[in-house]
Amino acid sequence: MKVQVHDTLPHTLPEDDAHPYRSGAWRPQHVEYDAWDLNVEGELPGDLNGVYIRNTENPLHPPIERYHPFDGDGMLHSISFEGGEARYANRFVKTDGLIEELDSQESLWAGVAELPASAKAPHQIGARPQMKDAASTDVVVHQGRALASFYMCGDLYRLDPRTLATAGKEDWGGALPADGVSAHPKVDENTGELLFFNYGTEWPYMHYGEVSPTGELTTYQDVELPGSRLPHDMAFTENYAIVNDCPMFWDEEAMAAGLYAPRFHRDMATRFGVIPRGGGDVRWFEADPTYVLHWINAYEETTATGATEIVLDGFFQQNPSPKPRPEATLEENLYRHLDLHSMRSIPYRWRFNLETGQTIEGPLHDEILEFGMINGKYGGRPYRYSYDALPADGWFGFHGIAKHDVQSGEITTYRLPEGVYASETVMAPRDGSAAENDGYLVTFTIDLPNDRSQCVILDAANPAAGPVATISLPERMSSGTHAFWADATTL
């Protein structure tokens, strides 16, 4: 392996840091690398061409009061494949907030678990005041550029997908909305369009937008909600976009007092807003109360009576608001909302009949799963396979990968050894692939026993068979959230 250090960012964290989300699998990285001629076990597939990018949280400074893992600064990791060769890079996303804190050498913004009034810096755009836009949640590739985004809404930061060289902020010709963009903008690989939403604390509380394949904001409309909400993800079909109004949102009385504490309203329905692509009237459907962190896919289907149904798959939380444990510390109770096991998230299907207005819903399986990824060419279209994370029990981490056949219900798994954790795992179609599962699963691992990270490549048709190839990386990375696969033809 040939390794070149690009930069090392100064930090003020303690050397013996024992914070559960700044140590172990969440130990932050502060060194940026370029690496090539990588050490490979097995053989890199010659028909795997494109780039896998993952976003991670890497704090540089202790918090003002209390740290939450989603407060960390965004760092992208990319591994690009071309002609049987692989090259790796990692870079901090040089957000406005990161640059200011590099100058001050301290935290300036209030984190998720802190009072906004504790911030030392002015408010930046986003859904919650005094919070830093860390661009640390999601990443997609649109117009050949990687776009890093933040879950509470903010700017979109552009980077080269392969080298991760910074390319400034996305602005869509000066049309990027003042309310910013939430994490989980969606790229329709069949049309080249990017779909997005944002949300905030003032009427109409949500907006929906579309961007053309050439980077023009073509649609931007109000989505009126009854009050401030906390949507995290969206879905789309060929002709519709689906947004949500889940009954988990900031307590209104607490928010009036300057506190941002989410509360689950068990007596309220979950609502789904169906919007024609290109814009138009929002049609609302109601379903059982829950909170959905991530959707898997959606598509349209014609019923026996000729009506159009929208089929929406996602992860239904059976216990969206786990109760605090009396024996736990304040921080342990705070982090209970990161434990997908305690929220009991399962794959689930909703059907919305556009003729009758009826909703039909129910589980696809009883296995606790989350962070579902699909073959992107099937986004918004009928599909069969979801590649999901197996959540670790008791904290936020993934100890394996599950291939879920949503037609038959069959689940096959690839479980990592004890102390090794996966990243959100993408499906990368092989060159000239002819079937939905004809390709590879690509993930980064965090290996605590061996203090290393690797890129693991599995056969998407049979992930249980184990790695096709394993690639060594320069340093153990931190755990994080989302990832994206961009085929070489889109770069």
Secondary structure, DSSP 8 states (H G I E B T S, - for coil): -EEEEEEE------TT---TTSSGGG----EEEEEES--EEE---TT--EEEEEEEE---S--SS---GGGS-EEEEEEEEETTEEEEEEEE---HHHHHHHHHTS--S--TTS-GGG-SS---SSSSTT------SEEEEETTEEEEE-TT-B--EEE-TTT--EEEE--TTTTS-TT-B-S--EE-TTT--EEEEEE-SSTT-EEEEEE-TTS-EEEEEE---SS-------EE-SSEEEEEE-SEEE-HHHHHTT---EEE-TTS-EEEEEEETT----EEEEE-S--EEEEEEEEEEE-TTS-EEEEEEEEEESSSS----TTS-HHHHHGGGG-HHHHTEEEEEEEEETTT--EEEEES-SS--EEEE--GGGTTS---EEEEEEE-SSSS-EEEEEEEETTT--EEEEE--TTEEE---EEEE-TT--STT-EEEEEEEEETTTTEEEEEEEETT-GGG-EEEEEE-SS----EEEEEEEEGGG-
